[in-house]
């Protein structure tokens, strides 16, 4: 078998990395010129208040919406000069995000040995680079929104994907650490922590220990009583901000309200709970019936979709998470399964997330409901294409799945 030359193979990845780097430089130039202020100042302000013993949770639905541990973990960036801190924070977000997405791509194309082979692979061991390149290119148009805002979203995504990759590789302790660290930075990731606790028994002890450590970290404050009191303020802040009402939110409830189908808070809560149970059932089926790499990738796609649709504070930039995962799966369709039709459908879905910049009229016509609809479409793809049929009673042996993971993880059931 003749190996294609590396420059040809790496071109999509290099092109994607270059475009993201250009976007990063352009954003930093805007920050330096004072044209806009990112979310960095919110995190820094909370961290400064934390170490002074002042209140970090302001009144209202906006402001700092994270665990006290997030204020502690943000310390290294908060005390840098503002422009330097902003730049290094955004670079950190991007680095962790890329690391996680690259590990997801390795799960989807896990052949590392040049001598290995499997159907459809023309260059064993390097297909993950192609998948990574497709993911970067497909996600760039919507991803720059989150990169510009410098929210913790990309950091959370990278840690979640890396943690799930460690689960697939049997690195249980490090997987637990990464998953809990994602939740310590952004509490929405705790949904994945709970899901992982239910799915993988070998993770449970490590998850519990790291979760206790994350919750106890703020008590190292010079005033432990103040730190403990901030947990009470966190509950108050969460209760007031969890139902932000109409506006710019892109979750399922606001999308339905925009279409003239409003739901009361109780109905929204019931639907979110039922959706969580559905994700648990689907994920359990994937973990019990699929090889570890494919199961972890499926759980990642399910969780990203769930968080977008059922987090009541989903904003435009959060869809960069879905675009990166969908882009990786598009690369898998292109380069592993050779299904160009599905690959292009996923790529077009990623580009459709940018309707807010096409025309003002289109933006106003599709605000708050169109992107949740696209998330539903992606979720449907994941369920149909990746989750094994619930009626399928074939359970792959875990030892065989581990031995044959490079080959089995590329086989789609049905």
C-alpha positions in Angstrom: 0.0 0.0 0.0 1.4 3.4 -1.0 1.2 6.1 1.5 0.0 9.5 0.1 2.5 12.3 0.6 2.0 14.1 3.9 1.5 17.6 2.5 -1.6 16.4 0.5 -2.9 14.6 3.6 -2.3 17.4 6.0 -3.6 20.2 3.8 -7.2 20.4 5.2 -5.8 20.4 8.8 -3.2 23.0 8.1 -5.7 25.1 6.3 -8.2 24.8 9.2 -5.6 25.6 11.8 -4.4 28.6 9.8 -7.9 30.1 9.4 -8.6 29.7 13.1 -5.3 31.3 13.9 -6.1 34.3 11.6 -9.5 34.6 13.4 -7.8 34.6 16.8 -5.4 37.3 15.7 -8.2 39.4 14.3 -10.3 39.1 17.5 -7.3 40.1 19.7 -6.8 43.1 17.4 -10.4 44.1 18.1 -9.9 43.7 21.8 -6.7 45.8 21.9 -8.5 48.5 19.9 -11.3 48.6 22.4 -14.0 47.7 19.9 -15.6 45.2 22.2 -15.2 43.6 25.7 -15.3 39.8 26.1 -16.6 37.7 28.9 -13.1 37.7 30.4 -13.8 40.7 32.5 -16.8 38.9 34.2 -14.6 36.0 35.2 -11.8 38.3 36.3 -14.1 40.5 38.3 -15.5 37.5 40.1 -12.1 36.2 40.9 -10.9 39.6 42.3 -14.1 39.7 44.5 -13.5 36.2 45.6 -10.0 36.8 47.0 -11.2 40.1 48.7 -14.0 38.2 50.4 -16.7 40.2 48.5 -19.9 39.0 46.8 -19.3 37.3 43.5 -22.9 36.7 42.6 -24.7 39.9 41.6 -28.5 40.3 41.4 -30.4 39.5 38.2 -30.1 36.8 35.6 -26.7 37.8 34.2 -23.1 38.1 35.6 -21.1 35.2 37.1 -23.1 32.0 36.9 -20.5 29.4 37.9 -19.4 27.4 40.9 -17.1 29.1 43.4 -14.4 26.7 42.2 -14.5 28.4 38.8 -13.5 31.7 40.4 -10.6 30.0 42.1 -9.4 28.2 39.0 -9.5 31.4 37.0 -6.9 33.0 39.3 -3.9 32.6 37.0 -5.5 34.6 34.2 -7.3 37.2 36.4 -4.2 38.7 37.8 -2.4 39.2 34.5 -2.5 42.6 32.8 -6.0 42.8 31.3 -5.0 42.6 27.6 -2.5 39.8 28.2 -4.9 37.9 30.4 -7.6 38.1 27.8 -5.3 36.9 25.1 -3.9 34.0 27.1 -7.4 33.0 28.3 -8.7 32.9 24.7 -5.6 31.0 23.6 -6.1 28.5 26.5 -9.8 28.0 25.5 -8.8 27.2 21.9 -5.9 24.9 22.9 -8.0 22.8 25.2 -10.8 22.7 22.7 -8.6 21.6 19.9 -7.0 18.9 22.1 -10.4 17.5 22.9 -11.7 17.6 19.3 -8.4 15.9 18.1 -8.9 13.1 20.6 -12.5 12.7 19.4 -11.2 12.4 15.9 -8.7 9.7 17.1 -11.6 7.8 18.5 -13.3 7.9 15.2 -10.2 6.8 13.3 -8.1 5.0 16.0 -5.6 3.2 13.7 -2.1 4.3 14.8 0.1 1.6 13.3 1.3 2.2 9.7 1.0 -1.5 9.1 -2.6 -1.7 10.2 -5.4 -1.8 7.8 -9.2 -1.7 7.6 -11.7 -1.3 4.8 -11.8 2.2 3.4 -8.6 3.5 4.9 -6.1 4.7 2.3 -3.5 5.9 4.8 -3.8 4.0 8.1 -3.0 6.0 11.3 -3.5 9.4 9.7 -7.2 9.6 8.9 -7.8 11.4 12.2 -5.9 14.4 10.8 -8.4 14.6 8.0 -11.3 14.4 10.4 -9.8 17.1 12.5 -9.3 19.3 9.5 -12.9 18.9 8.4 -14.1 19.6 11.9 -12.1 22.9 12.1 -13.2 24.1 8.7 -16.9 23.2 9.2 -17.1 24.8 12.7 -15.1 28.0 11.9 -18.0 30.2 10.8 -20.0 29.7 14.0 -17.1 28.9 16.2 -15.6 32.4 16.0 -18.7 33.7 17.8 -17.8 31.8 20.9 -14.1 32.4 20.5 -14.8 36.2 20.3 -16.9 36.1 23.5 -14.2 34.0 25.3 -16.8 32.1 27.3 -15.8 28.9 29.0 -17.8 26.9 26.5 -14.8 25.7 24.4 -12.8 24.8 27.5 -15.8 22.7 28.8 -16.1 21.0 25.4 -12.4 20.1 25.2 -12.3 18.7 28.7 -15.5 16.7 28.2 -14.2 15.2 24.9 -10.8 14.4 26.4 -12.4 12.8 29.4 -14.6 10.6 27.2 -11.6 9.7 25.1 -9.9 8.6 28.4 -12.9 6.5 29.2 -12.6 4.8 25.9 -9.0 4.1 26.5 -9.6 2.8 30.1 -7.8 5.7 31.8 -10.5 5.9 34.5 -8.8 8.2 37.0 -7.7 10.8 34.5 -11.1 10.6 32.8 -12.8 11.3 36.1 -10.5 14.2 36.8 -11.1 15.8 33.3 -14.9 15.4 33.5 -15.1 17.0 37.0 -12.7 19.7 36.0 -15.1 20.6 33.1 -17.9 20.9 35.7 -15.7 22.9 38.0 -15.2 25.5 35.2 -18.8 25.4 33.9 -21.5 23.6 35.8 -23.4 22.5 32.7 -20.8 19.8 32.4 -22.0 18.2 35.6 -24.7 16.7 33.5 -22.1 14.6 31.8 -20.5 13.8 35.2 -23.8 12.4 36.3 -24.3 10.5 33.1 -20.8 9.0 33.3 -21.5 8.0 36.9 -24.5 6.0 35.7 -22.8 4.5 32.6 -19.4 3.4 33.8 -19.2 1.7 37.3 -15.4 1.9 37.2 -15.6 5.7 37.1 -17.8 6.1 40.1 -15.3 6.2 43.0 -12.9 8.5 41.1 -15.8 10.8 40.1 -17.0 11.0 43.6 -13.6 11.8 45.0 -12.8 14.4 42.4 -16.2 16.0 42.8 -15.8 16.3 46.6 -12.3 17.8 45.9 -13.8 20.4 43.5 -16.5 21.4 45.9 -14.0 21.6 48.8 -11.5 23.6 46.8 -13.1 27.0 47.6 -12.9 26.3 51.3 -9.2 26.9 51.1 -10.1 30.6 51.1 -8.6 32.7 53.9 -12.2 33.0 55.2 -13.9 29.5 55.0 -17.1 30.9 56.4 -17.4 33.4 53.5 -16.6 30.6 51.0 -19.3 28.4 52.5 -21.8 31.3 52.3 -21.1 31.7 48.6 -22.6 28.3 48.0 -25.8 29.6 49.4 -25.6 32.7 47.1 -24.9 30.3 44.2 -28.3 28.6 44.9 -30.0 32.0 45.0 -28.4 33.0 41.7 -29.2 29.7 40.0 -32.8 30.0 41.0 -33.1 33.5 39.6 -31.2 32.9 36.4 -32.4 29.4 35.4 -35.6 30.8 34.0 -34.4 33.9 32.0 -37.6 34.2 30.0 -37.6 35.3 26.3 -34.9 37.1 24.5 -31.7 35.8 22.9 -31.9 32.3 24.3 -31.8 29.4 21.7 -33.1 26.5 23.8 -36.1 24.4 22.8 -38.5 26.3 25.0 -37.7 29.7 23.6 -37.8 28.3 20.1 -41.3 27.0 20.7 -42.4 30.3 22.2 -41.1 32.1 19.2 -43.3 29.9 17.0 -46.3 30.6 19.1 -46.2 27.5 21.3 -45.2 28.8 24.8 -44.7 26.3 27.6 -45.0 27.1 31.3 -42.0 26.4 33.6 -43.4 23.1 34.9 -43.9 21.7 31.4 -40.4 22.8 30.5 -39.0 21.1 33.5 -40.8 17.9 32.8 -39.6 17.9 29.2 -36.0 18.5 30.2 -36.2 15.6 32.7 -37.7 13.2 30.2 -35.1 14.2 27.7 -32.4 13.5 30.3 -33.9 10.0 30.8 -34.0 9.5 27.0 -30.3 10.4 26.7 -29.5 8.0 29.6 -31.3 5.1 27.8 -29.7 5.8 24.5 -26.2 6.2 26.0 -26.6 3.0 28.0 -27.5 1.2 24.8 -24.5 2.6 23.1 -22.1 1.7 25.9 -23.4 -1.8 26.3 -23.5 -2.7 22.6 -20.7 -0.7 20.9 -16.9 -0.8 21.1 -15.5 1.7 23.6 -14.3 4.3 21.1 -17.6 4.5 19.2 -19.6 4.4 22.4 -17.6 7.4 23.8 -18.1 9.3 20.6 -21.8 8.6 20.6 -22.1 9.8 24.2 -20.3 13.0 23.3 -22.7 13.7 20.5 -25.7 13.0 22.6 -24.6 15.2 25.5 -23.6 18.1 23.3 -27.1 18.0 21.7 -28.8 17.7 25.0 -27.0 20.7 26.5 -27.8 22.9 23.6 -31.5 22.1 23.5 -32.3 21.9 27.2 -30.0 24.5 28.8 -32.4 27.5 29.3 -29.4 29.8 28.7 -28.1 28.5 25.4 -26.8 31.4 23.3 -25.5 31.7 19.8 -21.9 30.9 20.5 -22.7 27.7 22.2 -23.5 26.1 18.8 -19.8 26.1 18.1 -19.7 22.9 20.2 -22.2 21.1 18.0 -20.4 22.3 14.9 -17.1 20.9 16.0 -18.6 17.5 16.9 -20.7 17.5 13.8 -17.7 18.5 11.7 -15.7 15.5 13.1 -18.6 13.2 12.3 -18.7 14.7 8.8 -15.1 13.9 8.4 -15.8 10.4 9.5 -18.5 10.1 6.8 -16.2 11.5 4.2 -13.0 9.7 4.9 -13.9 6.5 6.8 -17.4 5.5 5.5 -17.0 7.2 2.1 -20.6 8.5 2.5 -20.2 11.9 0.9 -23.9 12.7 0.9 -24.2 12.5 4.7 -20.9 14.2 5.1 -22.1 17.2 3.1 -25.4 17.2 5.0 -23.5 17.7 8.3 -21.2 20.3 6.8 -24.2 22.3 5.5 -25.8 22.0 8.9 -22.7 23.6 10.4 -22.9 26.5 7.9 -26.6 26.9 8.4 -25.9 27.9 12.0 -24.6 31.2 10.6 -27.9 32.5 9.3 -27.5 35.5 11.7 -24.8 37.0 9.4 -26.5 36.3 6.0 -29.1 39.1 5.9 -30.8 41.0 8.7 -34.2 39.9 7.4 -33.2 36.2 7.6 -31.7 36.7 11.0 -34.9 38.2 12.3 -37.0 35.5 10.7 -35.0 32.7 12.1 -34.0 34.1 15.5 -34.2 31.7 18.5 -36.1 28.8 16.7 -34.0 27.8 13.7 -30.8 26.8 15.5 -32.6 24.6 18.0 -34.3 23.0 15.0 -30.8 22.3 13.5 -29.8 20.8 16.9 -32.8 18.5 16.7 -31.7 17.5 13.2 -28.2 16.7 14.4 -29.6 14.7 17.3 -31.8 12.7 15.0 -28.7 11.9 12.9 -26.9 10.7 16.0 -29.7 8.5 17.1 -30.4 6.9 13.7 -26.8 6.6 12.5 -24.8 6.0 15.7 -27.1 4.6 18.5 -27.7 0.8 18.1 -31.3 -0.2 17.8 -33.0 -0.7 21.1 -34.4 -4.0 19.9 -31.0 -5.3 19.0 -30.1 -7.8 21.7 -26.5 -8.3 20.4 -24.1 -7.3 23.2 -20.5 -7.1 22.2 -18.1 -8.6 24.7 -16.0 -6.0 26.3 -12.8 -7.9 25.9 -13.4 -8.5 22.2 -14.4 -4.9 21.8 -11.2 -3.7 23.3 -9.1 -6.0 21.1 -10.9 -5.2 17.9 -11.7 -1.5 18.7 -9.7 -0.1 15.7 -11.7 -2.2 13.3 -15.0 -2.5 15.1 -15.3 1.2 15.9 -15.6 1.9 12.2 -18.6 -0.4 11.6 -22.1 1.1 11.8 -24.8 -1.2 12.9 -27.7 -1.6 10.5 
